[in-house]
Amino acid sequence: MLELAQKLGREPCQDALIERLFARESWSYVLPTEPPLLVLDTRTQRWWSERSPGRPSGLMDWEALTELQLRLLDREAVVLVSAAPIFGVKLIETIQRVFSFFGQALAVDAENWMAHPGAANVILNIFRHPRTPRHFVILSGDVHYSFVYDVLIRFRKHSPRIWQITCSGLKNEFPRRLLDVFDGLNRWLYAPWSPLNWFTRRRAMRVEARRPSGQKRGHRLVNSSAIGLVALDAEGCRCGSGYWRPMVAASNSSRRPSPGRAAEPARARIRNLRKLFTKGARP
C-alpha cells in the first residue's frame, strides 16, 4: 500500500489504492503488547438505526462487536482504545437523547455508545461475560473535557475492574459555564446511589467518578486543553494476582499565553506533568 501511495501521480495506481482502501472491512487492530492494546474502529463499522436513518447509529455493528468479544475471551487484562467514551456523562447523554427524539441529533453531536440500543446492550454484555478480562483500562476522548471513571458490575461478587480514562481535547474546549452546570447537576442527579440510574442503559453498572486534584470542590469534569499521560504500575503490568492501578496525569492547559509571556515549550510542559486524579477519591 505504501508503494501505491508513492505513485499517486499515476492515475491507475491511485485508483488501485482507492479500491484497496474501500475493500478493507475493518480498521480495528491489536498491538501485541502485554497486556494487549486493542484499538476499536468506531467510524467505518456503524450499526445503522432500523427505525429511522436520522437517529444516531451504533458506533460498532453486531459483527464487529462479536469479533471484539472473541478477541477478549480468556484474557487476564486488556487496554481498549475507543474514540468516544463507553461510559459517558449521563446527564449529557440524556440531553442528547431528548434532542435525538425530536430529530435534532446533529445539533448536539449525539454520537455516544448508549445512543443506539443494540450497540449499547452488546458492549455492556461484553463486560458482563464471565470469560472476558478481569481488568479493563479504557482510553478515550472526543468530548472536549476530561474525566476518570471507576466501573463495577452491581450485585456481582467477582466483578471485573474497569477504569475509563477520558482526555480531550488538544485545542477546543467545552463552554466553561455550561460544563460547570452539567457537572454539578450530573453529580447529584446520577450519583451512584441515585434511583435515576435505573432509567439508564447502565443500570447494572456502578459508575463512580474520581475527584480531580486542583479543581473546585464538587467538580468531576476537567475543562482544559491538555495532553494525558497514563502509567500502569509494575503490579498492574504483570497482570498477576494484583489489580491494575492506573496513574493519570495531564499537562497544564494549552491556553494562549498572556501578552508579553513566551509560550511554554512543549518539552517543558511534558516535564511538568502533574498528578491529576488521586487514587481512591470518590464523589
N, C-alpha and C positions, 0 to 999 in steps of 0.2 A: 504494500500500500504506500509506503514511503517513496519507493521508486516511481510509482504512478504520480504521486503528488509533486515530485521534482520535474515531471514532464508535462505540467499543466498547459504549457504553451501549445501542445499538440491537441487538437480537438478530440481525436479518437481516445487518447489516454485520459483526457478529462471526463469523457462520457463513461469510460470504463470505471474510473474512480467513483463517479456518482452512482453507478449501478451497484458497485460493491458496498457502498455506504447504505443504500436503500435495502440491499439484500441482508444486511446484518440485522438479526432479530432482537438482540439484546445488547445493551451497553453496560450491564452489571458485570462486575469482576471481583475476584478474590485475590488478595495478596497472601502468599504463603509464609506469613509471619506466625509467631507463637505468642499470644493467641492469634488466630486468623482475622484478617480485616476484610469485611465484605462491604463493597460499595454498591448501593442499590440504584438501579435505573428507574427513576420516577418520572421520566419525561416521555419515553417512546413506547411504553407498555401500559397505557392508561386503560382503566376499566370504565367504559362509557356508560352513562346513565341509561337504563332501559326505559325510564319514564319520559324523559324529555332531553333533547340534546342541549338545552340551555342550563340544565342542572350540573353541578360540579361532578367531575369524573373522579374515579378512584385513582390514586397515584400509581398503583400497580394492579394488573388484572389477575384473575384467578390462576392462570397458568404460571405467571411469574412468581406469585406468592407461593404456589405449590413447590416450584423449583427452589425457592428460598428455604422453605421448611426442610426439604430433603438435604440441603447443604448444611443445615444446623443440627441434624439428628446426631445424638450421642456425642456431641462436643461438650467439653467442660466449660468453656468460656468463648466469647466472641466479641469483636468490636464491629458495630454496624454504623455505616455512614449513610444518612438519609438527608436529602436536600432540605426537606421540611421536617420539623419535629414530629415524632409519632405521638407524643403526649404534649399537646399544646395547652395554651391558657384557655380554660373552659369558658370563661365569660366572653372572650373574643371569639371563640368558635361558635358560641350561642348567637352572638350578634351576626356573624357571617351566615349562620343557618337561617335566621329571620330574613336577611336580605335575599338569600337564595330562594326562599319560599315565594317571594314576590318577584322573582325573575331578575334580580339585580346582583347576581353572584360576582360579576366582574367589578362592580363598584367597590367591593370590599376584598377583592382578591381571595375568594373563598376556596383556595386550594390547600386543604389540610386532610390528614389521614382519616378523620372522623366524618368528613363531609359525604362520603359515599358509604352506605350501609354494608355493601358486600365487602369492599376492601377493608373497612374498619373491623368487621367481625372476623375476617380471616387473619389479619395481622395480630389481633388480640388473642385469637385462639392459638397462634404460634407460640406466644409467650406462655400460654397455659398448658401446652402439650408436655406430657411427662418426660419425653425424650429430648427436648430441646435444652440448650445450655442452662446451667445453674447461675451463670453470671453474664450479664449483658452490659456493655458500655455503648450508648448511642450518641453519635456525634452529628449535630445538625445545625442549621442556620436558617436563612431565607426569611426571617420575620422582622429584622431590623431592631431587635433588642435581645438581651441575653438572660439566661436563667439556667438553673440546675434542678432537676427533679430526682427524688428517690422514689422508686415504684416497687410495690409488693402486691401480690395477689391476696385478696381478702380470704379469710377462713381457710387458709392452707398452711399446714404446719411447716412444710419444706418448700416455701415459695422461692422461685428464682429471684436473685437480687438484680435490679435493673437501675442503672444510672443513666439519665439522659442529660447531656451537656449541650446547650444551645448557645452559640455565639455568633452574632451578626449585628451590623454589617461593617464592612471596611470603610464605607463612606456615609451612606444615607442612614438617618436615624428616624425613629418613630416620633410623631409630635409629642413633645415632652409633657405638656399638661394633660393631654388626652391619655397618655400611657399611665401617668400617675393616678388618674381617676380609675382606669381599668384595673390597675394593680391593686388599689385599695378595695374596690368592690369585689374583685375576684377572691381576694384573701378572706373576706367574710362570707360571701355567698357560697363559695366552693371550698371551704376549709375541709380537711379530712373528716370531720365529724358532722358536716352539713348534710341534711337529708336531700338537698338538691342534687347531690352526686348520683342518687338513684335514678334520676331522669336523664342521665348521660349514658353514652355507649360504654364508658369505662367504669360502670357501677361495680364491677367485680375487682377493680384495681384500687389500691390505696396509694394516692399520689401526694407526696409531701415536697414542698419547695424548700431548698436550702436558703438560708439567710445570707445575703452578700455583705461582706465587711466593708466599712467605709461608706455605707448608704444610710439614709434616714431610717429611723425605726419603723418597722412595718413594711418596708419595701422588699419585694422579692424579684422584681424585674430590673435589670440594669440597662439604662438607655444611654449608650455611649458607643461611638465607633471605636472598635478595638480589635486586637488580634488575640485569639485564645490559645492557651497552651495547656495541654492535658498530659499528665505524667502518671504512670502506673507504678506503684512501689514494687520492690523485689518480691514481696509475698504475692501480690496480685499477678505479676508477670509469670510467676512459677505455675499459676493455675493449680496449686495443690490444695491442701486442706484449708488454707486460709481463704478469705474472701477478698475481692478487689477493693482497693481504696484509692479511687482516682483523685488526684490533687489537681485543682483547676486554678489557673492564673490567667490574668488578662493584662494587656498593656494599658497605659493611660490613654485617655481619649485622644483621638486623632483630629481634634478640632483645629481650626486655623490658629496659629499663634497670634498673640496680641501685637499691636503695632510697635515696632522698634525691637521686637524679640525674635531672634532667629529661630527657625523651625528646628525642633529637636531631631537629631539624626536617628535614622531608623535603628541602627545598631544599639545606640544608647537606650532607645525606647524598649527594645527587646531585653537588654540587660536589666532594665528597671521593672521587669515584670513583678507584680505583687500578687500575693495570695488573695484570691477574690472570694471564694466560697469556703467557709470553715466546715470542717468535718463535724457532723452531729448537730449542726444548728437546725432548729425547727421553727415552724411558724409560731 
